């Protein structure tokens, strides 16, 4: 099968590798589409260490081709999506309802590029290992644990549904972890592929008043069209000052940072009111740090929470239902499509900030 393989930092090459086979409790899908995400870009550029050679791609839609033993949630021919978190279902966090923080997923997949038996499912033509970032979906076929495969209705366009698995699930998890409430004022720092979906979920699902913040005017226009009541461009105004002005000097009820930059994280913390909540979503280079003024945080009772994603088996059925009803709009989140052969161009444009919302790769 064809796959985009990362053998050296900064460049993906299209190669012919062995087609993977599902083991027990696993599903083989024929890939239809994959989202182009900044997290893959961090790995591609070497900002996040990962073993090489590797196949990236962590939000996917496709058709079930084969199922292993014990799989009963999907069958051959089903249209499915695969979210980026692959819960083992057995670790301490999974069994206590925190599968978004699955210890096995982090220790095996994110650190070693393997599945939970300590092996990859991908090999080159010579039989050498190729490591997997999530389900390694930048390929014609992908093997996914059944805990992270979800059937979608025929009414959802499979060629766009892949973004439900990261851009939307991450945004949904961020809004849930922030404990948003109707009529609250929420600042969203960064309205790219995930941030634009934080905007629409916060406004359409949680009925919050969203203020979108970004350097790109086109992204701000898109945020306004998808639910933001106000926008701020840091090129033109001081973000914290403007947020205070928009909230009668009190600050926003919640701030969600979706970039992973020191300056925006610190601005988010300064922008919330007493008893405000700050949720950090954006990943950064390994070792990056941000700071806050201790007394201000303590005296005002500000809460800071990290949010890695949604809980696949808990959140995905609801996310799929919301998308099927049109409450979550996937079409308006997608602005560009690429072929697998053009994957390097897609990531170059993503790095330059030239993609509004989410781009996808169609196989």
N, C-alpha and C positions, 0 to 999 in steps of 0.2 A: 504494500500500500504506500501511497505518497504521504509524507509527513514533513513538517518544517522542523528541522533539527538544529539545536543550538550547540555547536561544537566549540566555538570561540566567542568570547564576550563581544557583543555588539552586532552580530550577524547571524541570521537564520538561513539555512540552506535547505532546499527541497530535495529530499532523498527518497529512495525506494527502500523501505524496511519491511520486516516481517509483520504480517497481520496478527494482532493479539488474539488470544483465546480466553474466554471467561472460565474461571474456576468456580467452585461452589460459592453460592451467595453473591455471584457477580453477573453482570449484564454486558453483552457486547452490543454497541449501537453503531449504525452507519451514520456518520456525522453529517448534519445538514448545515448548521451555522455555529459560529463561535464569536463571542464578543472580544473586542480589542480593548484590553484593560491596562491601566497604569501599573498594576501589580506585576503583570508579565513584563512590562517595560523595565521595572526595577530589576528584575532577574536578568533580563536581556542585557542590560547595561552594567551588570555586576554590582549594583547598589545593595542587593540582597544576595548573600552567598548561596549558591546551590550547586550540587554536583553536576558535572558535564561528562559526556554529552547528554542533552535532555530535550524532551518535547514539552513545550508549555501549552497554555490554553486551558482555562479553568471555568468557563461558563459555556454550556453546550446544549444544543438541541439535536435530535436525530430520530432514527427509526430503529426499534429493537430488532437485531438480527439473530441473536442467540441468547439463551439464558442458562445459567449453571444450575446445579441442584439446589433445592430449598428456596428458589426464587418464586414468590407467588404474588408479588404486587404488580408485576407487568408481564406481558407475554409477547411473543414474536409478532411484529407488525405494528405494535403500539407506537404512537408519537409521544416522545418523552423529552424532558429536560433534565439536566444534571447540574445542580448547584455546586459551587467550588468546595464547600466543606463536605468531607466524606466521613461521617461519624462511624466509629467502630461499633457503637452501641453497647460496649461492654466495660469501658473504663469508668472510673469513679465519677467523672463529670458527666458522661453520657447517661448513666443510670440515675443521676440526680437532676436531670432535665437541663443540663448545660452543655448540650452536644455541640454548640458553636465553639466551645473551648476544648473539644475532644483532645485528650492527651496523646492518644495513639496517632491521630491525624498530624499533630505537630511533630512528634518525635520521629515518626517513620516517614511520612510524606513530605512535610515541609523542610525537614532537616536532611533527609537521606534520599528523597525521590523514590520511595518504595511503597508497597502496600503492606498490610499488617502481618503477612507471613515473612516479611523481610526480603521480599523479592519484587523486582519490577515485572511488568507485563509486556515490555517493549524490548525488542532486540534487532540489531542490524542484520544484514544478510549473512554475516559471518558468525552470528550468534552472540555477539558482544552486547552487554547491557546498555540500554538507553534509559535514563532516569525520567521520572514522571512528575511534573508539577500539577498537583491535583490529578485529574483524569487524563492529562496530556491530550487535549482535544484538538491541537493543531495538526490534524491528520484525518485520513478518510474513515478510520474506525477508532473506537475508543472502548476500553473496558472500564466499567464503573461498579463499585460495590452497590448492591441493591438498596442499601440504606440511603443512597443519594440519587435515586432514579425515580422520577415522578411522571405519570401519564398526564398528558394535556388533552383537552377536548379538541375536536376537529375544528371548532370555531376559532381557535387561536392559530395564527399564521406561524407555522413551524420555522419558516425562514427568518423570523424575527424573535422567536420565543426564547432563544438562548440567553438573552440579557436578563431574564427572570432569575437566572442562577447566580448572578453576582451583582451587577449594577443595581438591580431592584431588590434582591434579597439583602444585600449589605445596607441599602438605604432603609428598607423596612426594619431591619434589626436596629439600626441607629435610632429611628423614631421610637421604636418600642423601648429600647434601653434608656432613652431620654425621658420616658414616661410623659409624653406630650399630652396636653389637654386642650379642649376647644377654646378658641379665642386667645390663647397665649401668643405672645410675640416671640418668634423664633428666628435667630440669625443663622443663615447657612453660609459658611465660608468655603467658597469654591463650588462652582456649578458645572462641573464636567460630567463624565458618564455616571458616577454615583451621585454627585451633588444635585444634578438636575432631577434625579428621582427622589432624593430627600425632599426637594421642594414640592414635587407633586404629591408625594405620600403624606407629608406633613399638612399640606393644605387640603387635599381631597379626602384623605382617610381620617386624619385627626382633627380637621377643621381648625388648624392653627393659622395665625397670621404670619406669613413668611417674608423675611427681608433677605434677599439674595445678594451675595458679595462676590465680585470677580473682577479681574482686570480686563476681561474681554467683553466689549459692548454687545457683540452678537450673542454671546452666552447669556448676558443679562436680559436681552430682549426675549430670548427663548424662555428664560426663567419666568419672566413676566407673563408670557403667553400660557405657561403651564401651571400658574397658581400663585406666584409671588405678588405681594401687594406693593412692595417697594424694592428698589435696587440701589446698591452702592458700588462705585468704582473707586478703588484705592488710589488710582492715578489722579483723581480729581478732588478727593476729600479725605479727611481723617476718619477712618472707619469707626473707631470707638466714639469719637465726638459725635459723629452723625447718628450712630445708634442711640446714644443718650438723648439727642435732640428728638428722635422719633419716638422716644418712650418717656417724655416729660422728665428727663434727667435721671430716671430710675434704673435704666438698663433693661435688656431683654430678659424674658423668663428663662430662655434656654438658648444655647449656642451650639451648633453642630459643625465641627471643623473636618473638612473632607479633603484636605490637601497634604497635611503632614509636614508643614514648614514651621520652624521655630517662631517666626514673627506673627503668623496667623493664629497659631495656638495661643500665644501670649495675648494677642488682641481679643481672641474669643473669651479668655478667662477674665479680662478686664471689662468686657462688654455686658456681663450679666448682672442682674440686680441681686440684692440680698436674698439668700435661699435659692439662687439661680443654679441651673445645671449646665455643665459643659460636657459634651460628648465628643471624644476624639476618634475619628474614623480613618483619616489618611495615614498611610504607611510612609516611612521615610527611609533614608539610608541607615544601615546598621550603625548603632552608636549615637545617633542624633539625640539631642536633648533640648528641652525647653524649660523655662523657669516661671515662677510666679512670686508675688509679694506675699509673704507668709501671713502677716497680721491681717491684711485685707481678706485673704481667703478664710482665715479662722473666724474673724469677727463677723463676717457676713454670711458664714455658713454655706459657702459655695461648694458644690459637689462636682468632682471631675471623674468621668467614667470613660474607660476604653471600650470601644465597640468593634469587634472583629467582623461580625456578620449576623445573619439570622440563624435560627435553629431549623435545619432542613425539614425534619419530620414533623415539627410543630407548625412552622410558619409557611412552608411551601404550599400546602393545600389551600390555605387562605389567600396567599399571593396569587396562585393560579385562578382562584375564584374571582378575586378583585380584577384581575386582568381580563378574564372572560366577560365580566360585566361592563368593562370599559371604565371602571373607576380608576384603575391604574392603566395609563395609556402607554403601550410599548412603542407604537408607531411613531409618536412624536419625539421619542427619546433617541431614535436612530436617524443619523444624518448621512451616513456613507456606507457603501458596501464594497468589498474587495474579494478577489479570488485568492486562493491559497498561494498562488505563485507571486502575488503582489503583497505579501505579508510584510516585507521590510518597508515598503512604501507606507503602509498603514501605520506602522509604529513610528516611522519618521514624522509623519504628520501629527500623530498623537503627541510626540515629544515636543514639537514646535507649537502646540496649542491650537492647531488648525482644525480640529474635529469638534463639532458641536455635539454635546450629548455623547452618544455611543456610536462607534463604527462596528460593523460586523464583517466577518469573513464567511462567505457562503461556499460550501464545498459542492 
